[in-house]
Structures are given as structure tokens and as C-alpha cells.
């Protein structure tokens, strides 16, 4: 009975997953041709909806106002929103009130919010009744009405062939489009999401002078300026945040807060020979390159800053910086490319060409104790004395890319160099490979294939030094003259663990995977894909025990609808089903969420990219279960979270070993500080997160995660550029290590913060922008571009040593107060005030409506009296005539 009960529960979960489709869905997909005889790639096609909605007598947007911009064409939407850096709130609606009955009501509220926003955020509307507009909608537009906000700058999609999709821009969906929406609520929601790139300066701690000197030193090189607002307010204004978002990475925007008097601001500007006559705050000045030096807002027009709009400030900046633009690319041609800003000059994506591999650490492990197959290129001594000796075979980079995309590892061994070296043991694995297969009738290159072979969990430890085991592994190698022959022969040895799933057995497949503790994933193939591609076979064997992969050939629209996908999506599609991530949407109890492979995030379909997607999605499973599987499987399959291990590929020596996974697990203390930072190599800079580590601080995890996001990106990408400046990431409990925090000039009220420290030159630099992953990434790029300009001297080894104290024993942490309803008193007061204001407005509108109704009734009565009086007069006239 217990087994039947569990099966019923699982089937119920599957039924909940497959229960409904997306209403008013407007999702579009891509078309892919999997050809197993060549490198498997993905191509976009131009997808449009054939049915054009008929014109309607209701087909007007009467609620439109001058505060809302209507996008007439697809190219207009692309240029103004997708290719822009400006923050946009866009309503996707339908002009036919019969097809979308809630659209006019939402539109009216949208227009009111646009009026309240004072131009700080741009509001626009897309009418999806137009076929041209439907063909270029963002991927996450699920239906109408829907409100999205675009904040991050647009990016180029390198794989798109549809002109309307060559650029994309991430957006955030407003979750209360159909219920609980109000104009003030929408305005507040938009204001909270405006990117904050404003640099915080102060006249008291000296960072104003340090920052302005660093800016001026770089102005002559980039011909840019810097905007600085002096104000007596303590908070950054929404207007300055909006301005910084529009001109981000083109000119710097800073704010000097809490200025006691205008005289202090003018005194700070004396060094720049400021001659402004404006004696009032706020004061907006612009530092300029060359002889001009400085200018201030209103100098020529007499305009008051207190009445300035976003457009006014933008025009003020444009009047000095002629190249300033909030559009990423003004060209609509097919050859438009992503612009190169100062920060983008840091090329972290360049991959060096493979060089010789004459030795591999733990070569037996790399070659023999990984389950996945491998192609090994062997270089021999050429009989042609005039032939140049190349480091890699011809077209090796293209071949290697293809094989890696199929899940086949690649190595290069220079047997001729090994033969010339003295003192190399004949028992060395590479020596034995070269001795057995290193001669091929005078050819410079030959190839050896290592077939797939299942390695048990304990096999590596017991067999690594076993001579008979190594000998048997050597016998498994297959010698070929061409790399393609070697790849084909070993590709056939990959086990086929992919389940073929008929449409009728879809629910059984999902239920069976869940019952065995696996996450179900499906490749939904088109009619062109007759069988699972090799990359899918490799993936299935690599994630066995964690994920069950299935394949559906010639997937029908009914299957897509059953899975909750749009029936018009182009195939193939790769999806995984898992427990809903915490805090992401409302799901029925026991229901599964569906994650779909997004090429813009993970790249073209390949073994590596699909493996990254699967591991990323599988982490939504039970954490301990995933961690246990990963620990047992990563060595056998060469797995690593976020990237794939490539032992044996030639690598330049790295001066410091940097780890993505272990650096941010715990905070740095007095015992680990020297090892983590002080004793680093000379080309290493310490990136230190300064956080409130007390138990009562709810945002600690989020603060660490922001730093981890940048750490992962920088460490992985800089590993490809040996010899460059290295960054080592760590974090410190700043509320505990108060002496350290004070020494580097960071106030506890400014937490969370980031400090970059050069441990060998005793120099450091604070991040004075708002704390988030984008600003941290921007800071590190600027450090490389400016080559250390902006760093200031700070302490020494003794003054910067961490104190050996037990943070939990501090008096202020001895008894942390329990969370009460009073903790959110300020928020409750603010919400109460907002609700009260909205209630007053509602009552006012109700009174106005009642007055209007009374007036209408009164007018009707008067009109009726007039008509009655007129009739009586007419009757009297007739009577008199008779």
C-alpha cells in the first residue's frame, strides 16, 4: 500500500505540472538543425505570427497622454528601448478592448503613473495588435496586459539572424499587472529599480579631493567630464540616479551629500577656479577636460536646478560632451556592433592557443581515470627537415571546439620533445603512450582515441599505481591517422542512457524520474532530429544518478501545450523540471517548475553549455543530495560548477591559486588574514567585502552573493590571461573588526562596502558607488584601466592586522533582540501614510463623482422643466388660435 500511495502522490505532482498552459502567451522560439555528421550548432530564424488581428471599432488607445510614448514601429522600439541605456517602463497591451477587457483600465493607471514620475523614468507602450510589433517582443512577455521595466543596458545577440532580435535587453516584469495595481505603487516600483551608479562623496573624510584628482588625471585621455551635485540632503536623489543610468560609463556622476552650507561647496571648488555666482544649494557643477575647467548648471540660461528635469540635465551634459548618447548603436544596418567603452577595453575573454603538453600533473588520472572519452594528438619527429614544427595540428582549434561540444576531451602531447629530454622515467604515462603510438610512418601528427569507460567511485584510488591496470588502460587506446577517425570511433563507445519518450508516456517518464530521485529533463526535438545527438548522450552519462534525460522526436504542439509551453515555439527545446526556487512565483503545493534552456545565458547548444544549465538547475533539488552527488561525480567526469575542467590542456603557470568555491565560505579572521591577503604574490590585489556579520543582520547572505557573482566571473576569466593583475576575494565582519574598518576609512553606516587593497605597497581604494555586483565589477575594471590611479596610502602590516577576538562575545552581540513587529515600524508608517493618501484620493474621487451625478440629475430636471414649459406654451398658443 505504501508503494501505491507514493506512486499516486508522484502522479498527482505530475498532473499539477501539466495542468495548464500560458494564457495570452506570446513566447517565441528558435529553430535548430542537429546534424550529427558535423559540429552541432543552432541557428535563429525569423519567426512571425501569421494571423493578423482584425481592426476593431474599439481599436484606439484613448488613455494615451503626452507622458507616455507610443512605439509605432519595431525599429523605433529597438532603438529607443532595446539599444538604450535609459530606464524604460513599457506596457505591452492590445488596442482592442473586446480582446483584452482589462487593457484600458491598466492603461489609464499606467498613464497616471507616467505623469507622477516627473520624467525620471521613461514610460512607453507597445500595441501588440500590430503584427510588426509582435515579431520583436522580448522573450519574457507572456501575455497582455504586461508591464516590464528595462534597466540594464542592451546587449548584442551574436547568434541571431532575425534583425529584430540582434539586440536584447533584460527586463523585470511588474507582478501586479492584473491585481492590486495603482499609479503610485507602479511609480514607487519603478523608482526602486532605477540603477544607482551615483558615486558618494564627502567633504569631511577627504574622498572628494582624492576622487576629483583621479578623475582629472584621466580626462585628457578620454575627453570626458564629471558631474557633481552638492546638496544638503543625505540621500541620493532619484533624479541623479536616473541621470547616472542614462550616461553610465560615459561620464561619472557623483553627489556630495549633507553639505552644511553653500560656502563649503564653493570653498571645495576653489581649487578648480570656480567662479559661479550661484550661492544656493543644490549646486550642480561639471568638471571638464582642458582649459575650460568647470561649469555649473544655469550659468548661461539662469535656470534653477530645483526645477530641472532629467532632459534638462541631460542636455546640460550634452552641451559639453558632444559624443554623449543614451543609445548604444544609432545604426540600423546589418553591420552594427556593440560599442567599446573604456571598461570594455579589458578583454577577459581571450583564450590563448594551446601549446605543447609534454607533461601533465597526475597524467594517469587525467587520461585514464575519467569516464568521458578523449582524443589525444601526438607530435612526432618529421622526416622532412624543412617542414616547420607546429605546436598544434592544423585546424586543431576548430576540431577541438567541435569535440568538446560533443563531450569529448582533447589533449596534445609532444612525443619528440619527450624523447629528447633526459631523466624522464620510462614508466611515465606519457612516455609509454609515445613509445607505443608515437611513430606513424614519418607523419608529424597522429591521433589516439581513449574510449568511454565507466570508472567506479573507489577505482581511482586503488588503481592509480597498479601496473597491470595502467597497462590494460593503454591497451584500450585506439590509434588513428586522422583526428576525425579517432573521434568517431570513441564517440560510438559513449553509452546511450537517453530515454525515448513517446507522447503518450510523458507523464510516466516524469513520474518515474521523480520516484527514483532524479530531475527529469527533456530534449523536445523536431522532425529533422531522428535520434538524440551525441552531445546529449555524453550529457546523460555525465549526470547519471542526478538527472534522467529523455528525448521526444517530432514534438507536437499538443505536447508543448501539455508542458505549459507555447504551441508555436520552434524546436528543439531543452527543459528541466524541478522544485520551484524559493520566492519565485506562486506554485500549487507539490507542483514542479519548468526551466527552459536560454541560449543568451548559456550560449549555443553544446555539451559544456547544456551541462552548465543542468547543474545550475539541479541545485534547486535538495542541497545535501546535490552536494553528495557532485562530490562523488566531479572527479570521474572532470566537473566543476560554472565551468568544465580541462586537465592536460596547456596552461601558463599561475602565480596564485584562486578558488571560486572556497574563498567566500567564511569570513577572514586574525588567523587567516595573512595567508589570504598579506602573503599573496606581488601581482595580487585583495578585494575585501566589508559586511555586518552579526546574527541579526538579515542581508548578509545577499551581500556575500553579490561579491560571489563578481568573484566567479573575474576568477574564471582572468585565469585565461596569465601574468595579469589578479584579484583575490574575501570578506570581513566589519562590525566586529572595527579598528581595521576605521583604519581604511570606512564608516559602519556605509556598510556593505568594498575595499581593494595592495598588500605589498600598502595602498587601497574604496568603492564609493552603491553596493551591488555591477558596481563591484565596474570598480575592478576601472582599476585595471587606470593602472592603480585612485589608490591612496593606508597603514602597514601592523595597523591593518585583524584583531584576534571572538565576535560573538561582543557586548552588543551578547543578547540580540528578537524580531518584533516594531522592527518594521517605519515601513508600516510609510505604508499607512500611502494608504491614507490613496484613501483620501479615493474619497475625493467619490465625492467628485457624487457631485457630478447630482449635477447631471439637476441638469436633467431643468431640461425636463424646459421641455414641459415649452409644451404648455405651445398648447396655449394653439388654444388661443382656436
Secondary structure as UniProt FT lines:
FT   HELIX           2..17
FT   TURN            23..24
FT   TURN            36..37
FT   TURN            57..58
FT   TURN            62..63
FT   TURN            66..67
FT   STRAND          68..70
FT   HELIX           74..77
FT   HELIX           78..82
FT   STRAND          88..93
FT   TURN            97..99
FT   TURN            101..102
FT   HELIX           103..116
FT   TURN            117..119
FT   STRAND          122..127
FT   TURN            128..129
FT   HELIX           131..134
FT   TURN            135..136
FT   TURN            139..140
FT   STRAND          146..150
FT   STRAND          155..156
FT   TURN            158..159
FT   HELIX           163..165
FT   STRAND          167..168
FT   STRAND          171..173
FT   TURN            175..176
FT   HELIX           183..192
FT   STRAND          199..201
FT   HELIX           207..222
FT   STRAND          226..230
FT   HELIX           238..246
FT   TURN            247..250
FT   STRAND          252..256
FT   HELIX           262..268
FT   HELIX           270..272
FT   STRAND          283..287
FT   TURN            290..291
FT   STRAND          294..296
FT   TURN            297..301
FT   HELIX           305..307
FT   HELIX           310..318
FT   TURN            319..320
FT   TURN            322..323
FT   TURN            334..335
FT   HELIX           343..345
FT   TURN            361..362
FT   HELIX           363..368
FT   STRAND          374..379
FT   TURN            385..386
FT   TURN            394..395
FT   HELIX           396..405
FT   TURN            406..407
FT   STRAND          409..414
FT   HELIX           415..420
FT   TURN            426..427
FT   HELIX           429..437
FT   TURN            441..442
FT   STRAND          445..450
FT   TURN            457..458
FT   HELIX           459..463
FT   TURN            464..465
FT   HELIX           467..476
FT   STRAND          478..480
FT   HELIX           483..491
FT   TURN            492..493
FT   STRAND          499..500
FT   HELIX           503..505
FT   HELIX           506..515
FT   TURN            516..517
FT   STRAND          519..524
FT   TURN            527..528
FT   HELIX           534..542
FT   TURN            543..546
FT   STRAND          547..552
FT   HELIX           557..562
FT   TURN            563..564
FT   TURN            567..568
FT   STRAND          573..579
FT   TURN            582..583
FT   TURN            589..590
FT   STRAND          592..596
FT   HELIX           599..602
FT   HELIX           607..618
FT   TURN            619..620
FT   HELIX           623..637
FT   STRAND          639..640
FT   TURN            641..642
FT   STRAND          643..644
FT   TURN            647..648
FT   TURN            660..664
FT   TURN            670..672
FT   HELIX           674..678
FT   TURN            682..683
FT   STRAND          684..691
FT   TURN            695..696
FT   TURN            698..699
FT   HELIX           700..718
FT   TURN            719..720
FT   TURN            722..723
FT   STRAND          726..733
FT   TURN            734..736
FT   HELIX           738..743
FT   TURN            744..745
FT   HELIX           748..750
FT   STRAND          753..758
FT   TURN            759..762
FT   STRAND          763..766
FT   HELIX           773..785
FT   TURN            786..790
FT   STRAND          792..793
FT   TURN            797..800
FT   HELIX           807..809
FT   HELIX           811..814
FT   HELIX           821..824
FT   HELIX           825..881
//
